[in-house]
């Protein structure tokens, strides 16, 4: 952990305010779940990702979807890619998602790249173009997304891939 130089007091109800600058840079939204860790040095808050708990299922689904459709598949929680197939894992796993993906989360809607339109980026560093993405929702809570990623200029999203990703988003949403 690195110090921020910011000090906050705990109020009479035991609450502490996380400064806006930290919330913005760490992509912590109002209502976001935080996991609390303690050790002999103090207390640490970490963004909680229920999707990480089912990362093995997300990984298995990404592999199956890749084999069934031939498309590169990525599964993301609200912050980063947690599973991938058809693209080098070391290039995408645990990498932060782009602001465009965060906007998709805010809209809670699917994204489909139309012929001739620009694709949105999957990663914050601008890598990986998304052809199709669906939010993963469980009991009304947004958990992340599942996306078909462009590997070549000739990649197009087909109806089979859309249906497979819809099944994947629904399945992963029910596993939380």
N, C-alpha and C positions, 0 to 999 in steps of 0.2 A: 504494500500500500504506500502511496505517496501522500504527503501532507498537502492540504489545500490552503492552509493559513486562515481558514474560516472557522470561527467558533460560534456555536449556538447554545443557548440555554434550554434546558428541559422545563416545560411548563408544569403547572400543578396537576395536570392529568397524565403526565409522563410523556408528552409529545415533544418532538423536536422537528423543526422545519428544515427540509433539505433545500438549500439555496437554488433559486431559479437557474442560475448558470450551470450548476452541476446537473440538475434535472434535464436541462436542454442538451448538454453535451453527452449525457449518458442515456438519452432517449427515455426518460422516466416520465410517464404521463400520469395525470390525475387518475387515481384508482388502480394504478399498477401494483401488482403484488410484489412485496419484497421479502426475501428470506433473511432471517437473522442468524448470525453466527457469533459465537463468543469463544474467547480463549483467554489466557492469562494477561494478554496485553490490552484487551478491550472488546468492543462490539463492532461487528462489520455487517453492513446491509448489502445484499446482492439481489439483483433483479431475479425474480423467480420465474422459471419457465416450465410450465407443466408439460410442454412438448418434449423437453429434454428427458423426462421420465419415460417417454415412449420412443426414444431415439432408435432403439433396436427395431421397433415396428416400422418407423418412418424409413429407416435404412432398407429394410426388407421390401417395403412397398416401392421405394424408388428403384431398386434393382428389378423387381417384377415389372413395373411400369416401363422401364427402359427396355427390357427384353420384349415386352408385348407390343410396344409402339415404335421402337427404334429411336425414340427421342431422348435427349439428355434431360434428366429430372433432378430438381432440387427441392428439398423440404426445408422450410425456414421457421424459426420461432419469431418472436417480435423483434429480435435483435440481429440474429446471425443465421447462417446456413447450418443445419444440424445433420443433414443427410443428403447424399448426392449419388447419382449413377449416370454413366455415360459421359462424364467430364472428370478430369483429374481431381480427385478428392483434396489433395494438398493445396490446390488453387482456390478452393471454395469453402471447405469445412471450417467452421468457426470464424469466418470472415463476416464483417458487419454488412447488413443489407443496405441498399441505397435509400435515399430520401424518396425516390419514386415509389419504392415498395412500401415505405411508411405511409405515403399518401394513399396508396391502394388500401392499406389497412384502415386509414381514416374513413374512406368511402365504403369499406366492407363490400367491395364489388369485385367482379372478375375483370381481368384485363385480357384483351386479345389484340395482337398486332395485326393490322389489316395490311394487305398488299400495298406497298408503296409508302406506308406510314413508318415512322420511326418506332423502334422497339424501346421499351424502358430497360434500364440497367438493373441487374440483380444485386450487384455489390456496390458498396460505397466507393470503391476505387475505380468504378466505371467498367469493370469486367463483366462479361456475360450478359448477353441481350436476352430478354424474356419474350417468348412468343405468346405464351398463355399462362395466366396465373389465377388461382382461386384462393380465397381466404379459407382458413380452417377455423371453424366456429364450433364451440361446445356450450350448450345451454346459454346461448346468447353472448358468450364471452369470446372475443377474438383471440386466437392462440398463435396464428402465424399464417403461412401460405404454402401452397405446393405449386411448382412452376415447371413448365417445359422451357428449356433453355436452347437457344439457337447455337448450333455448332458450325454451320456453313451457310453461305449465302442462299443456298437452294432449299434450306429447311422451311417447311410450311406446316402449319398445325392442321391436323385432320380431325374429323368428327370422332374417330376412335380414340385419339389421344385426349380430346376434351372429355369424353365420357369416362375414360380411365382416371383422369385427374379429378373429375367430379366424385367418382367412387372413392378415390384416395382421400380427398378432403373430408368427405362424409365419414369414412371409416376412421380416420385418425381423430376426428372430432368426437366420435363415440367412445374412444378408448381412454379419454381423460377422466 
